[in-house]
Amino acid sequence: MLAALRERPLNGNYVVSSFLPDVVMELKARSAAVPTGIICEKAGQLMRWRELPAQYIIVHYSLLTRRLINLMHDAGKSICLDGE
């Protein structure tokens, strides 16, 4: 996937995301320039958002609270809403 992004750069109009924290960490280790996101559809998946090198936290709407939004913004993360 990284090779494809290098061959055809998208001018920053993309985020590579995964449900798996290890995938996000591996992507960042291979290319710091690739914008990454972690997808969190369940409360248990939110446990690691602070320690991941993801710029985007993609949160299911049912998990989003004002406090969580404030915490993520204070940590410099962008939030994307995921839902039905």
TISEGU-137730 format. One line per 10 residues: number of its first residue (from 1); for each residue x, y, z of N, C-alpha, C. Coordinates in nm, 3 decimals. Layout:
REM TISEGU-137730
NUM	X:Y:Z:X:Y:Z:X:Y:Z ~ ...
***
This chain:
REM TISEGU-137730
1	0.081:-0.118:0.000:0.000:0.000:0.000:0.087:0.126:0.000 ~ 0.192:0.127:0.081:0.280:0.245:0.084:0.344:0.271:-0.051 ~ 0.379:0.164:-0.121:0.438:0.180:-0.255:0.338:0.248:-0.349 ~ 0.212:0.209:-0.340:0.109:0.271:-0.424:0.093:0.419:-0.392 ~ 0.100:0.454:-0.265:0.089:0.595:-0.226:0.209:0.676:-0.274 ~ 0.326:0.613:-0.274:0.446:0.683:-0.323:0.440:0.705:-0.474 ~ 0.386:0.606:-0.545:0.376:0.616:-0.691:0.272:0.717:-0.736 ~ 0.164:0.727:-0.663:0.055:0.817:-0.700:0.014:0.899:-0.579 ~ 0.094:0.997:-0.542:0.059:1.078:-0.425:-0.077:1.146:-0.441 ~ -0.151:1.152:-0.333:-0.286:1.207:-0.337:-0.293:1.347:-0.278
11	-0.180:1.412:-0.267:-0.174:1.551:-0.219:-0.239:1.570:-0.083 ~ -0.224:1.473:0.004:-0.274:1.487:0.140:-0.424:1.473:0.158 ~ -0.494:1.427:0.057:-0.639:1.414:0.065:-0.681:1.273:0.103 ~ -0.609:1.212:0.195:-0.642:1.075:0.236:-0.594:1.049:0.378 ~ -0.650:0.945:0.438:-0.607:0.894:0.568:-0.606:0.743:0.555 ~ -0.498:0.680:0.596:-0.491:0.534:0.598:-0.531:0.492:0.738 ~ -0.640:0.415:0.748:-0.692:0.381:0.880:-0.711:0.231:0.894 ~ -0.719:0.190:1.021:-0.735:0.049:1.053:-0.805:0.035:1.187 ~ -0.869:-0.080:1.206:-0.923:-0.118:1.336:-0.812:-0.168:1.427 ~ -0.699:-0.206:1.368:-0.591:-0.273:1.441:-0.480:-0.175:1.479
21	-0.458:-0.152:1.607:-0.352:-0.060:1.651:-0.215:-0.098:1.596 ~ -0.184:-0.225:1.587:-0.052:-0.267:1.537:-0.032:-0.226:1.392 ~ -0.138:-0.223:1.314:-0.128:-0.180:1.174:-0.095:-0.031:1.167 ~ -0.162:0.047:1.250:-0.135:0.191:1.254:0.010:0.217:1.294 ~ 0.056:0.146:1.395:0.194:0.164:1.441:0.295:0.122:1.333 ~ 0.268:0.016:1.262:0.358:-0.030:1.156:0.361:0.070:1.040 ~ 0.244:0.123:1.004:0.240:0.224:0.897:0.324:0.345:0.934 ~ 0.310:0.393:1.056:0.388:0.510:1.099:0.536:0.479:1.104 ~ 0.571:0.357:1.143:0.712:0.319:1.149:0.774:0.318:1.009 ~ 0.696:0.281:0.911:0.745:0.274:0.774:0.744:0.409:0.702
31	0.650:0.494:0.738:0.642:0.625:0.673:0.572:0.724:0.765 ~ 0.649:0.812:0.824:0.593:0.912:0.915:0.503:1.011:0.843 ~ 0.519:1.022:0.711:0.443:1.121:0.635:0.300:1.076:0.605 ~ 0.271:0.949:0.615:0.138:0.898:0.582:0.042:0.933:0.695 ~ -0.067:1.005:0.665:-0.165:1.036:0.769:-0.240:0.908:0.808 ~ -0.245:0.879:0.937:-0.307:0.755:0.983:-0.423:0.782:1.077 ~ -0.511:0.682:1.083:-0.626:0.690:1.174:-0.655:0.554:1.234 ~ -0.711:0.556:1.351:-0.755:0.434:1.417:-0.908:0.437:1.422 ~ -0.968:0.327:1.385:-1.114:0.317:1.383:-1.159:0.252:1.513 ~ -1.251:0.318:1.583:-1.300:0.268:1.711:-1.452:0.257:1.706
41	-1.500:0.135:1.693:-1.644:0.113:1.691:-1.697:0.063:1.824 ~ -1.606:0.017:1.912:-1.644:-0.035:2.042:-1.562:0.034:2.150 ~ -1.618:0.041:2.269:-1.552:0.111:2.379:-1.412:0.057:2.406 ~ -1.394:-0.073:2.397:-1.263:-0.133:2.422:-1.156:-0.087:2.324 ~ -1.196:-0.051:2.204:-1.099:-0.004:2.105:-1.048:0.136:2.136 ~ -1.123:0.211:2.215:-1.082:0.347:2.251:-0.971:0.350:2.355 ~ -0.944:0.238:2.417:-0.848:0.234:2.527:-0.708:0.281:2.487 ~ -0.669:0.263:2.362:-0.530:0.292:2.322:-0.513:0.417:2.236 ~ -0.615:0.495:2.217:-0.604:0.607:2.123:-0.491:0.703:2.161 ~ -0.466:0.723:2.288:-0.363:0.819:2.331:-0.222:0.775:2.294
51	-0.197:0.646:2.296:-0.061:0.596:2.274:-0.030:0.567:2.127 ~ -0.128:0.579:2.041:-0.105:0.548:1.899:-0.060:0.672:1.822 ~ 0.022:0.652:1.721:0.071:0.765:1.641:-0.028:0.807:1.532 ~ -0.156:0.787:1.557:-0.259:0.823:1.459:-0.299:0.969:1.479 ~ -0.312:1.041:1.368:-0.358:1.179:1.375:-0.510:1.186:1.382 ~ -0.576:1.081:1.332:-0.722:1.081:1.324:-0.778:0.967:1.409 ~ -0.880:0.999:1.487:-0.951:0.899:1.563:-1.090:0.892:1.501 ~ -1.123:0.777:1.446:-1.251:0.758:1.378:-1.341:0.684:1.477 ~ -1.435:0.758:1.534:-1.513:0.710:1.647:-1.657:0.685:1.606 ~ -1.711:0.570:1.648:-1.853:0.544:1.626:-1.933:0.647:1.705
61	-2.037:0.699:1.645:-2.112:0.808:1.706:-2.166:0.773:1.845 ~ -2.194:0.646:1.871:-2.250:0.606:2.000:-2.147:0.618:2.114 ~ -2.019:0.630:2.081:-1.913:0.640:2.183:-1.871:0.784:2.211 ~ -1.913:0.874:2.128:-1.864:1.011:2.136:-1.932:1.089:2.247 ~ -1.851:1.152:2.330:-1.901:1.240:2.436:-1.826:1.372:2.427 ~ -1.879:1.474:2.488:-1.813:1.605:2.488:-1.676:1.594:2.554 ~ -1.666:1.517:2.663:-1.539:1.498:2.732:-1.437:1.432:2.641 ~ -1.478:1.329:2.568:-1.387:1.259:2.477:-1.339:1.352:2.366 ~ -1.429:1.430:2.313:-1.393:1.527:2.210:-1.287:1.623:2.263 ~ -1.309:1.675:2.383:-1.213:1.770:2.443:-1.078:1.704:2.466
71	-1.077:1.581:2.518:-0.952:1.510:2.542:-0.875:1.489:2.412 ~ -0.945:1.447:2.308:-0.879:1.422:2.180:-0.827:1.549:2.117 ~ -0.904:1.654:2.123:-0.857:1.781:2.068:-0.739:1.835:2.148 ~ -0.743:1.821:2.280:-0.631:1.865:2.363:-0.503:1.788:2.330 ~ -0.518:1.663:2.286:-0.404:1.579:2.249:-0.361:1.604:2.104 ~ -0.427:1.696:2.035:-0.390:1.728:1.898:-0.443:1.631:1.793 ~ -0.543:1.554:1.829:-0.601:1.456:1.736:-0.720:1.517:1.664 ~ -0.744:1.471:1.543:-0.865:1.507:1.470:-0.964:1.393:1.486 ~ -1.092:1.429:1.491:-1.195:1.329:1.513:-1.281:1.319:1.388 ~ -1.306:1.196:1.348:-1.399:1.169:1.239:-1.510:1.084:1.296
81	-1.631:1.113:1.256:-1.746:1.040:1.306:-1.777:0.922:1.216 ~ -1.796:0.807:1.278:-1.831:0.685:1.207:-1.970:0.644:1.257 ~ -2.055:0.604:1.169:-2.188:0.563:1.213:-2.272:0.510:1.101 ~ -2.392:0.482:1.137:-2.486:0.420:1.043:-2.545:0.521:0.949
***
